[in-house]
Amino acid sequence: MFESLSDRLEKAFKIIKGQGYITEINIAETMKEVRKALLDADVSYKIAKEFTDDVKKKALGMNVLKSISPSQLMVKITYDELINLMGRDAVDINLSGNPTVILMAGLQGSGKTTHSAKLAFLLKNKRNKKPLLVAADVYRPAAIDQLKVLGEQIGVDVFTIEGSKKPVEIAKEAIKHAKEWGHNVVLVDTAGRLAIDQEMMDEIGNIKNAVNPHEILFVVDAMTGQDAVNTAKAFNDKLNFDGVILTKMDGDTRGGAALTIKAIVNKPIKYLGIGEKMEALDVFHPDRLAERILGMGDIRSFVEKAQSQFDEEEAAKLQRKLAKNQFDFNDFLNQIQQIKKMGNVKDLMSMIPGMGKVVKDMDIDDNAFKGIEAIIRSMTPQERANPDILNGSRKKRIANGSGCDIQEVNRLVKQFDDTRKMMKLVNSGKAKNLLHALNQPGRR
């Protein structure tokens, strides 16, 4: 995610790197590049200009501490403004009803049916709910069958009325069914179109009026950029929805929709679809996404995903290792086995501080770690536990033993060292003191 934007922002901050002070001249040049980066990410000109104007105003009004550089300060201010732009805090869905009725809306092809099932899977497994999926898309021939297949796959009941062409009737009967059979969440998968039309809007408006949902979620393809934002506005004008699910985020290298939907419709993004598996639905955290955009990784999400695979003791051990920068190759080898179970490997690795740049140009498949595993297994126990002792002769022996080139061994060791350095920086007292100082009231 956001590879192009991250690269462009990194280049923009290099303009001010090495400068002793923030001035009107050097910040104007930096902000010009940041604005270009946002425009290339499919952010509207109005939002991009407002964003860079806010960053510039705050930067010029803030004193640079002796312990930090102007470029570090610019990253911090940009980080804060990115969070503001995307909504600051994660926003939960409303589950207060009995049953809670959730209306899923969006265009055809946005992933609405799939993400209805993903949300049902999440609510069942992480929120201890008993969801009911409702097949109210009576126009797309395969929609009902698709929902039935997904429901069976995740162990969730699917409500249908065979032969009915009245979505309002289906939704109302589904709620009655849910009350009778103890379902406490009802997810209504509505019909979409290839484009917005009045008939579509009237129909979903009628469903809303008939069932009075506790939550309306707009499902939209992140890869459509500003089209996603425009579609969100049209749906919000009609439905006044409560939140957004952005799908196909794992394929979106630009990020314009994620950055601007909140600013345009003033409704939060609540979930991100980041893969094809049923568990590939993440709660949207603006601060974590801002960290990833600025190349800081997303270690909290990484640990949460790890906790879903490890037992509590193993997860706590991993967190302590990362926090204390005590990773060695034994730990790395162990985590590779676990990472394979956690989802998209490339996306997961990019969550680790320092690894984003390492993996961005790599084509990682299910066999991606075979070479790395071979290299680590060719090390002695002492070498795995003490990576700093790996000299030229040791690396040559490891290369011969693993069937790899010496360049591959050098590359792995360098990447491992870079990752440890980044972890040390992220977890250092100096970095924490910097953030604390910059957040003090009155520091301008």
Protein Blocks (a to p, Z undefined) as FASTA:
>chain_A
ZZlmmmmmmmmmmmmgoiabdcfklmmmmmmmmmmmmmmnopafklmmmmmmmmmmmmmm
pccdfkbcfklmmmmmmmmmmmmmnnopacdddfkbccdddddeddehilmmmmmmmmmm
mmmmmnopacddddfbfkbmklmmmmmmmmmmnopacdddehiacfklmmmmmmmmmmmn
opabdcddddddfbdcfklmmmmmmmmmmnopabdcddddfklommmmmmmmmmmmmnop
abdcdehklmmmnommmmmmmmmnopacfbdcebjbfklcccddfklmmmmmnonojfkl
mmmmmmmmmcfklmmmmmmmmmnopacfklmmmmmmmmmmnocfklmmmmpghklmmmmm
pccdfklmmmmmmmmmmpcfklmmmmmlmcfklmmmmmmmnopafklmmmmmmmmmmmmm
mmmmmmpmklmmmmmmmmpghiZZ
